[in-house]
């Protein structure tokens, strides 16, 4: 009986060729959309995981202004003098030992970190560049500005503190503000990292004015101790910012600390500013904050707080996630529509074949056997449509997915560059490699055609942008066939109920 059922199914498929073609096209179109939805969902999941690892968010240690304000208000209520309060106020800061300990103790959470040390120096009678808004000499280590030497502490005499060079110390070149916003580029030489002690980058204007070049020694004097510090020029930078101070030199934090006062240096445990930890995943940020608050409770005691910023990941993940939601919507709509359409076609087909069914029943075919025949017909035609869709589904998914993504985001080229030139960091998801700069693995670009930092990063890892890697996996094809066959079974429920109520005598009598 089973062989007869399959034979009747095959003969019916060949005899009703028009109906077979229509059903095949329906299954083909349905399968393309279903497969596209599954592929897009897989791509979205992979891209979200990648975004979490590359744009995991930033945890920073910063002054708790609310707490500071509360303390000031409390002191004023107790009769404190506002002028004296400001004069004696010390800026909340983190010592370098604590910053390094946090970063190295939680390597499962932290993929990279950065901080800064800012000071000033005397150029030993070298000429300085007249810069808009600055104009050469800077007294008192930038005049007692917050974050600079002289803030919240007693200064030495003015002649000792005269300075004409700003020392900007960052533990890696990539974290200089001008590099991150692409206003600073390397014109000659290379960049520094935390291993580049006693190395310095000077501005193009300053180097040209003093006939300095890469490899020369620049001797700067500590304005507090009068000690001369020799530095090797490893790079010459150029800034496109109109009000940039051309008398600023960039060094790593260890080198910058040599220009602090003895008290500020604090036997090597000097304070650092703008402490940032870059997360391996945005999911870990809150847990990391809780651990810091538990293990380093002295931060809160020193009017510091730990803050999380996942805005970069959130802005990108929103666009990616919307594509996944759209894919889910497509999948649901397609399945419902396919069930309805196929149910209608099969119901009409069963009514058209009512007499044929009556004859088969009168010859001894069971109702289950007749339903099995119809299922076999749909499975054969469906399998053909699903197989054809397997060939075209990936291309269709790529077109559809990227079209949706382009419609959902206007910042497809945004990508965190925070892991460039850093120890243990990875570039674009690939492990860093040792090179001339042992901790960066990044290419050097000497000469006048030095690309900006973003271009250097792209040269090391390829241009990064928000895009879906549309590639079908075996599981996607498996889900396609499982979903397709499920649709067929659901579509046969109503026609099967109708067949179960058929009586051969009534059918044949009615036909005659």
Secondary structure, DSSP 8 states (H G I E B T S, - for coil): -HHHHHHHHHHHHHHTHHHHHHHHHHHHHHHHHHHHHHHHHHHHHHHHHHHHHHS--EEEEEE-HHHHHHHHHHHHHTT--HHHHHHH-----EEHHHHHHHHHH-TTTEEEEEEEEEEEEE-TT------TTT-S-BTHHHHT-TTSTTTTS----HHHH-B-EEEEEESBGGGSHHHHTT-EEEEEE---BTT-TTEEEEEHHHHHHTT--TT-EEEEEETTT--EEEEEEEEEEEE--TT--TTEEEE-HHHHGGGS-HHHHGGG--EEEEEEEEES-GGGHHHHHHHHHHH-THHHHTTEEEEEE-HHHHHHHHHHHHHHHHHHHHHHHHHHHHHHHHHHHHHHHHHHTHHHHHHHHHTT--HHHHHHHHHHHHHHHHHHHHHHHHHHHHHHHHHHHHHHHHHH-S-TT----TTTT-TT-EETTEE----SSTTT------STT--BHHHHHHHHH------------HHHHHHHHHHHHHHHHHHHHHHHHHHHT--HHHHHHHH-
